């Protein structure tokens, strides 16, 4: 994870706690992420791809084309616009 500004300096308590939870989740998956990075370095395959990389299908559109796969996990990218106007 990379932050352009230290989260504890710019976030309120609620949002800072959300960042801390996501850091803990990332810690849990760090061994898998590192394994995927090593595999990617050896094979040249990307770590994250869309579903069509592993399951080629020209009819795979919409949400499925935006879903990322890390070989073992499906990851749905989520966007929302907050009341403040920031995109997440």
LUMSE-31496 format. One line per 4 residues: number of its first residue (from 1); their letters; for each residue x, y, z of N, C-alpha, C. Coordinates in steps of 0.05 Angstrom, whole numbers, plus 5000, padded with zeros to 4 digits. Layout:
BEGIN
NUM	a	X/Y/Z/X/Y/Z/X/Y/Z | ...
This chain:
BEGIN
1	xxxx	5017/4977/5000/5000/5000/5000/5018/5025/5000 | 5008/5045/4986/5023/5070/4985/5004/5093/4990 | 5011/5111/5006/4995/5134/5012/5011/5159/5005 | 4999/5178/4991/5012/5203/4984/5014/5221/5009
5	xxxx	4996/5217/5027/4995/5233/5052/4990/5213/5075 | 5002/5217/5097/4998/5200/5120/4968/5200/5128 | 4955/5177/5127/4926/5176/5132/4918/5188/5159 | 4934/5185/5180/4927/5195/5206/4927/5225/5207
9	xxxx	4940/5238/5187/4941/5267/5187/4917/5279/5173 | 4903/5265/5155/4882/5277/5139/4855/5264/5142 | 4853/5241/5155/4827/5227/5157/4815/5230/5185 | 4789/5230/5185/4775/5229/5211/4778/5201/5223
13	xxxx	4769/5197/5247/4773/5172/5261/4759/5148/5246 | 4735/5153/5236/4720/5131/5222/4736/5122/5198 | 4745/5140/5181/4759/5133/5157/4787/5122/5162 | 4800/5133/5183/4826/5123/5190/4823/5094/5200
17	xxxx	4802/5088/5215/4798/5060/5224/4793/5042/5200 | 4780/5051/5180/4776/5035/5155/4802/5029/5142 | 4820/5048/5142/4847/5044/5130/4862/5023/5147 | 4860/5025/5173/4874/5005/5191/4863/4977/5186
21	xxxx	4837/4975/5182/4825/4948/5177/4836/4937/5150 | 4837/4954/5130/4847/4945/5104/4877/4937/5105 | 4892/4951/5122/4920/4944/5125/4922/4916/5139 | 4905/4911/5158/4905/4885/5171/4897/4863/5152
25	xxxx	4878/4868/5135/4870/4848/5114/4893/4843/5095 | 4907/4864/5087/4930/4861/5069/4952/4845/5083 | 4957/4849/5108/4977/4833/5123/4970/4804/5122 | 4945/4798/5124/4936/4770/5124/4942/4757/5097
29	xxxx	4940/4772/5075/4944/4761/5048/4972/4766/5037 | 4990/4779/5053/5017/4785/5043/5032/4761/5032 | 5032/4737/5046/5046/4714/5035/5036/4706/5007 | 5010/4708/5003/4998/4700/4977/5006/4721/4956
33	xxxx	5005/4747/4963/5013/4768/4945/5042/4766/4937 | 5059/4760/4956/5088/4756/4950/5092/4732/4932 | 5078/4710/4937/5080/4686/4920/5072/4693/4891 | 5050/4708/4888/5041/4716/4862/5062/4734/4848
37	xxxx	5074/4751/4863/5095/4769/4852/5119/4753/4842 | 5127/4733/4858/5149/4716/4849/5142/4700/4824 | 5118/4689/4823/5109/4675/4800/5108/4693/4775 | 5098/4717/4779/5097/4736/4757/5125/4743/4747
41	xxxx	5144/4746/4765/5171/4752/4757/5183/4730/4740 | 5176/4705/4747/5187/4682/4732/5173/4678/4705 | 5146/4681/4705/5131/4674/4680/5125/4698/4663 | 5125/4722/4674/5117/4746/4659/5087/4750/4659
45	xxxx	5072/4732/4671/5043/4736/4672/5036/4758/4692 | 5015/4773/4686/5007/4794/4705/4996/4782/4731 | 4998/4797/4753/4987/4788/4778/4957/4791/4778 | 4947/4813/4768/4918/4818/4766/4910/4820/4737
49	xxxx	4889/4806/4729/4879/4807/4702/4849/4808/4703 | 4836/4813/4681/4807/4810/4681/4800/4781/4676 | 4775/4774/4679/4767/4746/4677/4773/4734/4650 | 4773/4750/4629/4777/4740/4602/4805/4729/4598
53	xxxx	4824/4737/4614/4851/4727/4612/4852/4697/4616 | 4837/4687/4637/4837/4659/4643/4813/4644/4630 | 4792/4659/4624/4768/4647/4613/4760/4663/4588 | 4774/4659/4566/4769/4675/4541/4740/4670/4532
57	xxxx	4725/4692/4529/4698/4690/4520/4690/4718/4510 | 4685/4721/4484/4679/4747/4473/4653/4759/4484 | 4636/4743/4497/4611/4753/4508/4614/4762/4537 | 4638/4760/4547/4643/4768/4575/4645/4799/4576
61	xxxx	4623/4812/4583/4623/4841/4584/4610/4851/4610 | 4608/4877/4612/4595/4888/4636/4612/4884/4661 | 4599/4877/4683/4613/4874/4708/4635/4853/4707 | 4630/4831/4692/4651/4810/4691/4677/4821/4680
65	xxxx	4675/4839/4660/4700/4849/4649/4714/4868/4668 | 4701/4878/4688/4713/4896/4708/4723/4880/4732 | 4716/4855/4734/4724/4839/4756/4753/4830/4752 | 4769/4833/4773/4797/4825/4771/4801/4798/4784
69	xxxx	4821/4783/4775/4826/4757/4787/4856/4755/4795 | 4861/4746/4818/4888/4741/4828/4892/4711/4830 | 4889/4698/4808/4892/4669/4806/4875/4653/4825 | 4874/4661/4851/4858/4646/4871/4834/4661/4880
73	xxxx	4833/4687/4875/4811/4703/4886/4799/4721/4864 | 4773/4726/4867/4760/4746/4850/4759/4772/4866 | 4765/4793/4853/4765/4820/4866/4747/4838/4850 | 4726/4848/4862/4709/4867/4848/4718/4895/4855
77	xxxx	4725/4910/4835/4733/4938/4839/4707/4954/4845 | 4708/4969/4867/4684/4984/4875/4691/5014/4875 | 4673/5030/4864/4676/5058/4864/4652/5071/4877 | 4655/5092/4891/4632/5107/4902/4640/5136/4903
81	xxxx	4620/5153/4902/4625/5181/4904/4613/5189/4932 | 4630/5201/4948/4622/5209/4974/4608/5236/4973 | 4594/5243/4994/4581/5269/4995/4600/5292/4990 | 4625/5288/4999/4645/5309/4996/4654/5312/4967
85	xxxx	4646/5293/4950/4654/5295/4922/4679/5279/4914 | 4692/5267/4934/4715/5251/4928/4708/5224/4917 | 4724/5214/4899/4719/5188/4887/4737/5168/4902 | 4727/5145/4908/4742/5125/4922/4743/5100/4905
